[in-house]
Amino acid sequence: MAPKKSVKKSVDVSVEKPDVAEAAASVHVANSNDNVFSKVLNNYSKQSTPKLKLIDSFLAFLVVLGVFQFVFCLLVGNFPFNAFLGGFASTVGQFVLTAALRIQTAKQNAKAFPGVSSERSFADFLLGSLVLHFCVYHFIN
C-alpha cells in the first residue's frame, strides 16, 4: 500500500488593526477618569476641615485593620475564636461609632442635627466607645 500524501492546510491568520477612534475613545475615558478623581480629591481637600480629615483617616485605618484581621483569620486560623470575634467586632463597632461622629460633626449635616453640638457628639462617641470596649473585654474574658 502506498503511503498517504500529507496535505497541508493553510490557515488564514489575519490581524485586525485597532480602530483609531476606539483607541482615542479609550484614552479619553482614562483621562476623564483621572480628571474626575483629581477633581474629587481637590474638592475634598478644599472643603473638608482638618477635624473631618482626621476622622476619615481613622476610618481608613479601621477598614485596613478589619481587612488585616479577616485575612489573618483566613490564612493563619482562628484558634481562639472568641478573641477573633472580639477584635473584629471591636473594629466594626468602632467604625460605626466613628462614622456616626463624622456624620454629626460635618457642616453639611448641621440641619439634620439642629440641637447637637460637636462637643455633645464627641461625648456620645466616647461613651459609646467605652461601652463597646467594656463589652468586648468581657466577651474575650
N, C-alpha and C positions, 0 to 999 in steps of 0.2 A: 504494500500500500504506500502511496506517495505521501510525503509529509505535507501537512497543511500549510498553506501560504498565510503568513501573518499579514493582516490588514491593519494598517494604522489609520485610526480615525483622527481627523483633525478637530481640534477643539477651538472654538471661536472665543477668545478672551478679549473682550472689549472693555475698556475702562472709560467710564463717562467722566468727563471733566466737570468739576463742580461749577454750578452756575454762579456767576459773579454777583448777581443780585442776591442770591441766597447767602453767600459769604458776607456781603456787605450788611445784610439784614441781621445776621447773627452777631457781627461785630457791633452793630448799632444796639442790639439788645444787651450785649455785655456792657457796653459803655453806659447805657441808660440804667442798668442795674447798679453799676459802680456810682453813677451820678446820684441815684436815689439813696443809696447807702450813705454817701458822703453828706447829702442834704439832711438826712435824718440825724446823723452824728453831729453835724454842725448845729442843727436846731436844738438837739438835746443839750449840747454843751453851753449854748447861749441862754436857754430858758430855764434850766434846772439850777436850783440853789445848791450850794455845797452840802447842805444837810441831806437833800434828796440823793445827791451823788454818793454820799457815804452810805445811806440806806441801801441804794441799789448795788453798791459794791459788796455789802454784807449779804444781800440776797443772792448775788452771783456766787459768793463764797459758799453759802449754804447749798446751792444747787451742785456745785463741784464736790462738796463734802458728801452729799447724799449719793451722787453717782459713784464716788470712790467707795463708799460703804457697800453699795449694792454690788459693784464689780468685785470687790474683795470677798463678799459673801459667795458669789458665784465661783470664783477661781480657787479660793483657799478653803472655804467651807464655813459653816455656821455652827460650830460645836457648841459654844454657849449661846443657844438660840435666843434666850431672853436678853442677853447683852446686845445682840444684833438688833432685836426688835426695839429695845430701849433706846439705843443710839439712833436708829433710823427714825423712830417716832419722835425723838427729841429734835432731830434735824428738820423733819417735815413740820412739826408743830411750831418750831422757831421761825421757819419760813412763813407760815401762815400768820403768825403774830407780827412779824416784821412787814409783811405785805399790808396788813391792816394798818400798821403805823404809817406806812408810806402813803396809803390812800387818805388817811385822816390829816396828814400834815401837808399834802400838796395844795398849792394855792388854787389850782383849777377846781378842787373839790370843796372849797370853802362854803359854797351854797348848799351842798349836800349835808354838811355837818355844821349848822349855824351856831350851836351852843357849845361846841367842843374846841377848846384851845389846844395849841400844840403841846403845852405842858401837861394838860389832862390826858391827851392821847399817849404821851410818853409814860405817864404814871400808869395808865391802863396796860401798856406794853410791859412795863416792869413787873406789875402784879401778875399778869398772865404768864410771863416767863418764869417767875418764881413758882407759881402753881404747877406749871408744866414740868419744870425740873424736879420739883418735890415728888410729883407722881412718877416720873421716870426713875428717880433714885430709889423709891420704894418698890418699883416694879423689878428693878435689877436685884435688889435685896443685898 
